């Protein structure tokens, strides 16, 4: 059995691929939320900014609230979507 066939049969590669796609999705969601809040709320005149805990609203939502939200999403993904996979090679039979 060559290396390519061995990789195609190993279910760990399918699991790793799914988990990598989840990681990429989390990064894309993080960027979209960050960009949306930063440039959506921060594009007006400075005199019209709202402030939350002393921070401009665009900064609070894009850098603080989104970070906390993504942190919680990562915890959820690790606990419920990722699987424990043994990394040692299986012996050929």
Buried (B, 14 or more C-beta within 10 A) or exposed (E): EEEEEEEEEEEBEEBEEEBEEBEEEBEEBBEEBBEBBBEEBBEEEEEEBEEEEEBBBBBBBBEEBBEEBBEEBBEEBEEEEEEEEEEEEEEEE
